[in-house]
């Protein structure tokens, strides 16, 4: 059973994106937890150390201290490209984003995913409030944490909130618990539970692939935060660092005309949006890597706390079928889009309840099922209801993905 959630969903209503506010909220959450265990004589001391001194220390360290060194795949024995495990010609992947809020809603979403027993589970980023060690532990590492680990592996991307603490807990604590099991384990007579078969996730990007599809996780989180004042002069654009671009070029060879598998990009930040600020630079970088062999891609992201599907749109010349699934564990936004409603294919605006007089929607996740050239995607909610679904097929002769349902 998961830990009793320490946070109520109302703590997250109207949460801003500034590092200052999120550090304050983290320290307050730790103080409230300490209060439950402290006697009256300790409350003032706890308040001073956790809220005032603790906030000052962690905020200044995060804003002005060194960022965790960027991790990538420097050796040939682990390239970050992993073969999907296929059973009965099928692979099932659960995608969750903005899930790690340690609320009853996130616990319930985790339980629903676990019930369906995914082959792989992937978190698309944002551990609230600042990706602190205690938050990584409570959401993912604790034996009672509700993160639904896949049968053959779990992987993680970083969002901007992980970088509010300079990424230290993400790289030092979370990634060593993530990874994939060797796809040939069963044929070798080894059980999937054999820990010796786990290949640890070494970087904040990766690729899962089979003969028909590639699922490519992109790291847009590391470059989503900058130092104070620098952010004002040069706002972060979530660009792909040179190490990641080199990996995309040398390991995945996106410009190879003989490799016509369907491509699904995963990221935390959106290449475009009808609701909030978008970050198109990673799409422009990827467009250059395709060279002359350009074809449409699926791109699934989080960051915005809603479920939205878009019609095909070009960003920097790259044709993208975009899907936002940032409704994993935070209060789900159901407000109207700011521009161009005709560009939206589907948008879950169902009101689940009101929190502080603000209507919030249904949390949920995406369920991907690969069957050779066919891909089905179900968007399920916290009650395990299929909100909407779609079907795709990759044409290995042309490299084009067709929406067939």
Kinemage of the C-alpha trace (Angstrom):
@kinemage 1
@onewidth
@group {chain A} dominant
@subgroup {mainchain}
@vectorlist {calphas} color= white
{ca unk a 1} P 0.000 0.000 0.000
{ca unk a 2} L 1.241 3.554 -0.753
{ca unk a 3} L 2.182 5.994 1.966
{ca unk a 4} L -0.629 8.135 3.285
{ca unk a 5} L -0.422 11.166 0.975
{ca unk a 6} L 1.033 14.184 2.756
{ca unk a 7} L -0.524 16.778 0.478
{ca unk a 8} L -4.005 17.849 -0.469
{ca unk a 9} L -4.762 18.859 -4.041
{ca unk a 10} L -5.767 22.326 -2.834
{ca unk a 11} L -2.098 23.003 -1.982
{ca unk a 12} L -1.403 23.079 -5.716
{ca unk a 13} L -4.187 25.373 -6.912
{ca unk a 14} L -2.736 28.517 -8.503
{ca unk a 15} L 0.853 27.314 -8.052
{ca unk a 16} L 3.127 29.647 -9.971
{ca unk a 17} L 6.280 28.715 -11.859
{ca unk a 18} L 8.762 30.834 -9.937
{ca unk a 19} L 11.535 29.073 -8.039
{ca unk a 20} L 10.909 31.316 -5.029
{ca unk a 21} L 7.278 30.291 -4.598
{ca unk a 22} L 7.944 26.595 -5.111
{ca unk a 23} L 10.787 26.529 -2.591
{ca unk a 24} L 8.506 28.230 -0.071
{ca unk a 25} L 5.838 25.613 -0.671
{ca unk a 26} L 8.329 22.770 -0.268
{ca unk a 27} L 9.575 24.096 3.051
{ca unk a 28} L 6.038 24.642 4.283
{ca unk a 29} L 5.107 21.062 3.367
{ca unk a 30} L 8.101 19.765 5.334
{ca unk a 31} L 7.141 21.955 8.278
{ca unk a 32} L 3.569 20.652 8.279
{ca unk a 33} L 4.907 17.092 8.232
{ca unk a 34} L 7.209 17.864 11.164
{ca unk a 35} L 4.317 19.373 13.115
{ca unk a 36} L 2.458 16.062 13.015
{ca unk a 37} L 5.353 14.383 14.847
{ca unk a 38} L 6.520 17.214 17.117
{ca unk a 39} L 5.436 18.190 20.610
{ca unk a 40} L 4.422 21.756 21.416
{ca unk a 41} L 7.892 22.679 22.726
{ca unk a 42} L 9.515 21.822 19.406
{ca unk a 43} L 7.094 23.631 17.096
{ca unk a 44} L 8.838 27.003 17.205
{ca unk a 45} L 12.228 25.383 16.598
{ca unk a 46} L 10.830 23.349 13.710
{ca unk a 47} L 9.276 26.468 12.213
{ca unk a 48} L 12.530 28.394 12.360
{ca unk a 49} L 14.717 25.622 10.978
{ca unk a 50} L 12.371 24.256 8.331
{ca unk a 51} L 10.571 27.363 7.146
{ca unk a 52} L 12.918 30.286 7.635
{ca unk a 53} L 16.464 28.927 7.843
{ca unk a 54} L 15.659 25.895 5.710
{ca unk a 55} L 14.049 27.984 3.003
{ca unk a 56} L 16.925 30.468 2.902
{ca unk a 57} L 19.541 27.714 2.720
{ca unk a 58} L 17.870 25.601 0.039
{ca unk a 59} L 16.712 28.511 -2.077
{ca unk a 60} L 20.098 30.225 -2.178
{ca unk a 61} L 21.872 26.928 -2.779
{ca unk a 62} L 19.542 26.080 -5.651
{ca unk a 63} L 19.586 29.498 -7.267
{ca unk a 64} L 23.275 30.242 -6.940
{ca unk a 65} L 24.895 26.850 -6.322
{ca unk a 66} L 26.331 24.599 -9.037
{ca unk a 67} L 23.936 22.698 -11.229
{ca unk a 68} L 24.324 18.932 -11.266
{ca unk a 69} L 26.658 17.955 -14.127
{ca unk a 70} L 24.836 17.008 -17.306
{ca unk a 71} L 24.704 13.248 -17.800
{ca unk a 72} L 24.773 11.503 -21.159
{ca unk a 73} L 25.908 8.183 -22.670
{ca unk a 74} L 29.700 8.370 -23.017
{ca unk a 75} L 30.380 4.671 -23.573
{ca unk a 76} L 29.479 2.235 -26.318
{ca unk a 77} L 28.209 -0.469 -23.957
{ca unk a 78} L 25.164 1.623 -23.055
{ca unk a 79} L 23.907 3.945 -25.782
{ca unk a 80} L 20.532 4.750 -24.212
{ca unk a 81} L 18.796 2.910 -27.067
{ca unk a 82} L 16.800 -0.052 -25.794
{ca unk a 83} L 14.862 -2.764 -27.523
{ca unk a 84} L 11.208 -2.936 -26.500
{ca unk a 85} L 10.128 -6.184 -24.967
{ca unk a 86} L 7.392 -7.746 -27.129
{ca unk a 87} L 5.013 -10.376 -25.777
{ca unk a 88} L 2.392 -11.828 -28.109
{ca unk a 89} L 3.448 -9.170 -30.642
{ca unk a 90} L 2.362 -6.438 -28.194
{ca unk a 91} L 4.098 -3.828 -26.020
{ca unk a 92} L 2.161 -1.582 -23.643
{ca unk a 93} L 3.546 1.687 -22.272
{ca unk a 94} L 2.000 4.009 -19.664
{ca unk a 95} L 2.865 7.701 -19.928
{ca unk a 96} L 2.339 10.005 -16.941
{ca unk a 97} L 3.353 13.635 -16.639
{ca unk a 98} L 3.259 16.155 -13.790
{ca unk a 99} L 2.239 13.169 -11.700
{ca unk a 100} L 4.609 13.385 -8.712
{ca unk a 101} L 2.486 15.521 -6.378
{ca unk a 102} L 1.973 12.971 -3.560
{ca unk a 103} L -1.797 13.557 -3.481
{ca unk a 104} L -4.737 11.132 -3.275
{ca unk a 105} L -5.313 11.830 -6.976
{ca unk a 106} L -1.773 10.904 -8.000
{ca unk a 107} L -1.944 7.786 -5.832
{ca unk a 108} L -5.175 6.778 -7.534
{ca unk a 109} L -3.742 7.358 -11.015
{ca unk a 110} L -0.720 5.248 -10.043
{ca unk a 111} L -3.001 2.478 -8.799
{ca unk a 112} L -5.014 2.461 -12.037
{ca unk a 113} L -1.848 2.204 -14.123
{ca unk a 114} L -0.500 -0.578 -11.900
{ca unk a 115} L -3.769 -2.502 -12.311
{ca unk a 116} L -3.224 -2.587 -16.086
{ca unk a 117} L 0.332 -3.922 -15.635
{ca unk a 118} L 2.287 -1.897 -18.209
{ca unk a 119} L 5.402 -3.286 -19.811
{ca unk a 120} L 7.020 0.131 -19.356
{ca unk a 121} L 6.053 3.251 -17.427
{ca unk a 122} L 7.501 6.672 -18.199
{ca unk a 123} L 7.284 9.908 -16.224
{ca unk a 124} L 7.485 13.005 -18.416
{ca unk a 125} L 8.700 15.276 -15.656
{ca unk a 126} L 7.893 17.640 -12.771
{ca unk a 127} L 8.319 16.390 -9.214
{ca unk a 128} L 6.611 18.909 -6.962
{ca unk a 129} L 7.403 21.383 -5.693
{ca unk a 130} L 11.143 21.545 -6.462
{ca unk a 131} L 12.269 17.963 -7.004
{ca unk a 132} L 13.831 17.877 -3.547
{ca unk a 133} L 15.257 14.600 -2.160
{ca unk a 134} L 12.248 14.145 0.134
{ca unk a 135} L 9.875 14.627 -2.810
{ca unk a 136} L 11.725 12.129 -5.001
{ca unk a 137} L 11.684 9.652 -2.132
{ca unk a 138} L 7.998 10.037 -1.302
{ca unk a 139} L 6.798 9.751 -4.900
{ca unk a 140} L 9.161 7.153 -6.380
{ca unk a 141} L 11.645 5.470 -4.053
{ca unk a 142} L 9.846 4.681 -0.811
{ca unk a 143} L 8.680 1.040 -0.662
{ca unk a 144} L 5.198 2.458 -0.231
{ca unk a 145} L 5.435 5.026 -3.023
{ca unk a 146} L 2.677 4.811 -5.619
{ca unk a 147} L 4.802 5.105 -8.786
{ca unk a 148} L 3.635 2.214 -11.053
{ca unk a 149} L 6.789 0.468 -12.227
{ca unk a 150} L 6.605 -1.331 -15.549
{ca unk a 151} L 7.214 -5.037 -15.849
{ca unk a 152} L 10.184 -4.457 -18.125
{ca unk a 153} L 11.237 -1.033 -16.950
{ca unk a 154} L 10.550 2.545 -15.925
{ca unk a 155} L 12.132 5.701 -17.319
{ca unk a 156} L 11.996 9.394 -16.416
{ca unk a 157} L 12.424 12.800 -17.986
{ca unk a 158} L 13.197 15.992 -16.102
{ca unk a 159} L 10.866 18.963 -16.008
{ca unk a 160} L 11.583 22.484 -14.840
{ca unk a 161} L 10.610 21.679 -11.233
{ca unk a 162} L 13.411 19.113 -10.888
{ca unk a 163} L 15.842 21.819 -11.925
{ca unk a 164} L 14.575 24.205 -9.233
{ca unk a 165} L 16.877 22.142 -6.992
{ca unk a 166} L 19.628 22.084 -9.622
{ca unk a 167} L 18.676 18.564 -10.688
{ca unk a 168} L 20.672 16.876 -7.916
{ca unk a 169} L 17.916 14.599 -6.610
{ca unk a 170} L 16.771 13.731 -10.131
{ca unk a 171} L 20.212 12.543 -11.200
{ca unk a 172} L 21.541 11.162 -7.918
{ca unk a 173} L 18.392 9.579 -6.480
{ca unk a 174} L 15.777 8.996 -9.171
{ca unk a 175} L 17.692 7.873 -12.265
{ca unk a 176} L 19.575 5.081 -10.422
{ca unk a 177} L 16.175 3.537 -9.625
{ca unk a 178} L 15.017 3.798 -13.233
{ca unk a 179} L 16.027 1.653 -16.175
{ca unk a 180} L 15.024 -1.261 -18.389
{ca unk a 181} L 15.336 -4.993 -18.181
{ca unk a 182} L 17.132 -6.746 -21.004
{ca unk a 183} L 14.563 -7.706 -23.617
{ca unk a 184} L 15.999 -11.213 -23.997
{ca unk a 185} L 15.596 -12.082 -20.317
{ca unk a 186} L 12.739 -14.520 -20.846
{ca unk a 187} L 14.452 -16.322 -23.724
{ca unk a 188} L 17.517 -16.732 -21.540
{ca unk a 189} L 15.404 -18.414 -18.897
{ca unk a 190} L 15.596 -15.467 -16.483
{ca unk a 191} L 12.566 -13.975 -14.802
{ca unk a 192} L 11.758 -10.287 -15.331
{ca unk a 193} L 12.126 -9.800 -11.581
{ca unk a 194} L 15.826 -10.655 -11.731
{ca unk a 195} L 17.443 -7.361 -10.654
{ca unk a 196} L 20.720 -8.308 -12.322
{ca unk a 197} L 19.067 -7.778 -15.704
{ca unk a 198} L 18.246 -4.104 -15.069
{ca unk a 199} L 20.177 -1.591 -17.155
{ca unk a 200} L 20.159 1.631 -15.140
{ca unk a 201} L 19.027 4.859 -16.787
{ca unk a 202} L 22.171 6.957 -17.119
{ca unk a 203} L 20.844 10.162 -18.704
{ca unk a 204} L 17.682 12.238 -18.923
{ca unk a 205} L 16.964 11.079 -22.488
{ca unk a 206} L 16.530 7.655 -24.115
{ca unk a 207} L 14.993 5.634 -26.938
{ca unk a 208} L 12.747 2.559 -26.791
{ca unk a 209} L 12.360 0.892 -30.174
{ca unk a 210} L 11.140 -2.138 -32.106
{ca unk a 211} L 10.949 -2.989 -35.805
{ca unk a 212} L 8.112 -0.540 -36.405
{ca unk a 213} L 8.317 2.311 -33.882
{ca unk a 214} L 10.735 4.451 -31.901
{ca unk a 215} L 9.771 6.195 -28.644
{ca unk a 216} L 12.350 8.939 -28.059
{ca unk a 217} L 12.513 10.719 -24.712
{ca unk a 218} L 13.968 14.235 -24.944
{ca unk a 219} L 15.524 16.250 -22.144
{ca unk a 220} L 14.066 19.775 -22.233
{ca unk a 221} L 14.249 20.213 -18.457
{ca unk a 222} L 17.967 20.807 -17.958
{ca unk a 223} L 17.898 24.049 -19.957
{ca unk a 224} L 14.519 25.243 -18.631
{ca unk a 225} L 16.003 27.185 -15.689
{ca unk a 226} L 18.724 29.831 -15.561
{ca unk a 227} L 20.431 31.915 -12.903
{ca unk a 228} L 18.671 35.005 -11.494
{ca unk a 229} L 18.990 38.088 -13.721
{ca unk a 230} L 20.313 35.899 -16.540
{ca unk a 231} L 16.737 34.629 -16.980
{ca unk a 232} L 15.596 38.212 -17.533
{ca unk a 233} L 18.214 38.984 -20.166
{ca unk a 234} L 18.088 35.562 -21.818
{ca unk a 235} L 14.929 33.577 -20.949
{ca unk a 236} L 15.434 29.792 -20.928
{ca unk a 237} L 14.312 28.155 -24.174
{ca unk a 238} L 14.570 24.453 -23.227
{ca unk a 239} L 17.015 23.780 -26.060
{ca unk a 240} L 18.625 20.376 -26.462
{ca unk a 241} L 22.197 20.445 -25.218
{ca unk a 242} L 24.976 19.577 -27.649
{ca unk a 243} L 25.536 16.181 -25.996
{ca unk a 244} L 21.910 15.244 -26.630
{ca unk a 245} L 21.986 16.535 -30.207
{ca unk a 246} L 25.124 14.473 -30.835
{ca unk a 247} L 23.357 11.405 -29.415
{ca unk a 248} L 20.326 11.966 -31.655
{ca unk a 249} L 22.600 12.306 -34.656
{ca unk a 250} L 25.094 9.508 -34.036
{ca unk a 251} L 22.897 6.913 -32.326
{ca unk a 252} L 19.459 7.405 -33.859
{ca unk a 253} L 20.400 8.631 -37.364
{ca unk a 254} L 17.095 10.411 -37.946
{ca unk a 255} L 18.227 11.345 -41.464
{ca unk a 256} L 18.610 7.709 -42.573
{ca unk a 257} L 16.169 7.190 -45.504
{ca unk a 258} L 16.296 3.425 -44.985
{ca unk a 259} L 14.906 3.686 -41.443
{ca unk a 260} L 11.224 4.464 -41.886
{ca unk a 261} L 9.900 3.511 -38.482
{ca unk a 262} L 7.274 5.682 -36.854
{ca unk a 263} L 8.619 8.269 -34.403
{ca unk a 264} L 7.092 9.389 -31.112
{ca unk a 265} L 8.892 12.142 -29.229
{ca unk a 266} L 8.335 12.595 -25.503
{ca unk a 267} L 9.277 15.745 -23.614
{ca unk a 268} L 8.202 17.732 -20.622
{ca unk a 269} L 7.868 21.068 -22.414
{ca unk a 270} L 5.539 21.792 -25.352
{ca unk a 271} L 6.890 22.673 -28.799
{ca unk a 272} L 3.642 24.648 -29.259
{ca unk a 273} L 0.533 25.469 -27.253
{ca unk a 274} L -2.817 27.212 -27.563
{ca unk a 275} L -2.847 27.963 -23.842
{ca unk a 276} L 0.539 29.068 -22.545
{ca unk a 277} L 4.113 29.811 -23.495
{ca unk a 278} L 5.659 27.210 -25.767
{ca unk a 279} L 9.246 26.174 -26.440
{ca unk a 280} L 9.758 25.575 -30.173
{ca unk a 281} L 13.564 25.467 -30.251
{ca unk a 282} L 13.912 21.676 -29.618
{ca unk a 283} L 11.623 21.025 -32.600
{ca unk a 284} L 13.734 23.307 -34.760
{ca unk a 285} L 16.882 21.478 -33.682
{ca unk a 286} L 15.310 18.131 -34.507
{ca unk a 287} L 14.122 19.385 -37.879
{ca unk a 288} L 17.754 19.963 -38.830
{ca unk a 289} L 18.639 16.404 -37.862
{ca unk a 290} L 16.058 14.936 -40.250
{ca unk a 291} L 17.787 16.478 -43.239
{ca unk a 292} L 15.917 15.774 -46.471
{ca unk a 293} L 14.117 12.721 -45.062
{ca unk a 294} L 11.388 14.690 -43.303
{ca unk a 295} L 8.134 13.084 -42.160
{ca unk a 296} L 5.411 13.792 -39.568
{ca unk a 297} L 5.945 12.719 -35.964
{ca unk a 298} L 3.850 12.219 -32.867
{ca unk a 299} L 4.959 14.421 -29.966
{ca unk a 300} L 3.602 13.934 -26.432
{ca unk a 301} L 4.392 16.373 -23.608
{ca unk a 302} L 3.302 17.583 -20.182
{ca unk a 303} L 3.996 20.903 -18.383
{ca unk a 304} L 0.454 22.214 -18.857
{ca unk a 305} L -1.915 20.510 -16.437
{ca unk a 306} L -4.524 19.426 -18.954
{ca unk a 307} L -5.373 16.783 -21.576
{ca unk a 308} L -5.364 18.188 -25.127
{ca unk a 309} L -4.872 16.793 -28.618
{ca unk a 310} L -3.963 19.033 -31.552
{ca unk a 311} L -4.258 18.824 -35.306
{ca unk a 312} L -1.007 18.526 -37.235
{ca unk a 313} L 1.129 21.658 -36.974
{ca unk a 314} L 4.546 22.548 -38.334
{ca unk a 315} L 7.175 23.936 -35.963
{ca unk a 316} L 10.351 25.057 -37.691
{ca unk a 317} L 9.217 22.973 -40.647
{ca unk a 318} L 8.728 19.773 -38.608
{ca unk a 319} L 5.166 18.349 -38.949
{ca unk a 320} L 3.905 17.459 -35.456
{ca unk a 321} L 0.816 15.676 -34.184
{ca unk a 322} L 0.869 17.133 -30.662
{ca unk a 323} L -0.637 15.701 -27.479
{ca unk a 324} L -0.491 17.271 -23.994
{ca unk a 325} L -0.927 14.888 -21.028
{ca unk a 326} L 0.170 17.066 -18.105
{ca unk a 327} L -2.860 15.999 -16.043
{ca unk a 328} L -1.168 13.225 -14.047
{ca unk a 329} L -1.328 14.565 -10.492
{ca unk a 330} L -1.837 18.317 -10.383
{ca unk a 331} L -5.164 20.208 -10.375
{ca unk a 332} L -6.362 19.801 -13.956
{ca unk a 333} L -6.994 23.039 -15.822
{ca unk a 334} L -10.165 23.247 -17.907
{ca unk a 335} L -10.095 26.880 -19.044
{ca unk a 336} L -10.707 27.840 -22.645
{ca unk a 337} L -7.773 28.115 -25.062
{ca unk a 338} L -6.449 31.585 -25.764
{ca unk a 339} L -6.248 31.222 -29.538
{ca unk a 340} L -7.395 29.142 -32.504
{ca unk a 341} L -9.819 26.577 -31.101
{ca unk a 342} L -10.071 24.960 -34.564
{ca unk a 343} L -6.530 23.614 -34.070
{ca unk a 344} L -7.711 21.383 -31.208
{ca unk a 345} L -8.868 17.821 -31.903
{ca unk a 346} L -9.931 16.974 -28.356
{ca unk a 347} L -9.806 18.657 -24.952
{ca unk a 348} L -11.118 17.174 -21.721
{ca unk a 349} L -12.960 20.038 -20.023
{ca unk a 350} L -15.085 17.943 -17.675
{ca unk a 351} L -15.364 19.521 -14.242
{ca unk a 352} L -14.626 17.048 -11.424
{ca unk a 353} L -14.980 19.435 -8.502
{ca unk a 354} L -14.267 22.961 -7.287
{ca unk a 355} L -11.206 23.803 -5.212
{ca unk a 356} L -11.115 27.293 -3.729
{ca unk a 357} L -13.911 28.227 -6.145
{ca unk a 358} L -11.824 27.075 -9.098
{ca unk a 359} L -13.122 24.245 -11.254
{ca unk a 360} L -10.654 21.402 -11.794
{ca unk a 361} L -10.869 18.438 -14.119
{ca unk a 362} L -9.957 14.752 -14.101
{ca unk a 363} L -6.414 13.501 -13.624
{ca unk a 364} L -5.224 10.700 -15.870
{ca unk a 365} L -2.588 9.192 -18.162
{ca unk a 366} L -1.940 7.888 -21.678
{ca unk a 367} L -1.844 4.179 -22.489
{ca unk a 368} L 0.076 3.212 -25.625
{ca unk a 369} L -0.316 -0.227 -27.166
{ca unk a 370} L 2.070 -1.263 -29.948
{ca unk a 371} L 1.099 -4.171 -32.196
{ca unk a 372} L 3.579 -4.375 -35.067
{ca unk a 373} L 2.779 -1.458 -37.412
{ca unk a 374} L -0.290 -0.442 -35.399
{ca unk a 375} L -0.408 1.890 -32.404
{ca unk a 376} L -3.453 2.594 -30.266
{ca unk a 377} L -3.533 5.329 -27.629
{ca unk a 378} L -6.121 5.458 -24.865
{ca unk a 379} L -6.381 8.546 -22.682
{ca unk a 380} L -7.707 7.214 -19.370
{ca unk a 381} L -8.777 9.194 -16.338
{ca unk a 382} L -8.404 8.692 -12.594
{ca unk a 383} L -11.549 6.530 -12.596
{ca unk a 384} L -10.091 4.306 -15.357
{ca unk a 385} L -12.543 5.637 -17.903
{ca unk a 386} L -11.339 5.982 -21.501
{ca unk a 387} L -11.874 9.688 -22.185
{ca unk a 388} L -10.889 9.350 -25.832
{ca unk a 389} L -8.716 7.145 -27.987
{ca unk a 390} L -6.991 7.060 -31.341
{ca unk a 391} L -5.288 4.594 -33.670
{ca unk a 392} L -2.234 5.035 -35.877
{ca unk a 393} L -0.396 2.947 -38.451
{ca unk a 394} L 3.149 3.334 -39.710
{ca unk a 395} L 3.804 2.721 -43.393
{ca unk a 396} L 7.312 1.292 -43.565
{ca unk a 397} L 7.449 1.915 -47.297
{ca unk a 398} L 6.908 5.673 -47.039
{ca unk a 399} L 7.751 6.387 -43.388
{ca unk a 400} L 4.409 8.134 -42.937
{ca unk a 401} L 2.138 7.663 -39.943
{ca unk a 402} L -1.560 7.503 -40.753
{ca unk a 403} L -4.351 8.201 -38.273
{ca unk a 404} L -6.806 5.361 -38.831
{ca unk a 405} L -9.183 5.905 -35.941
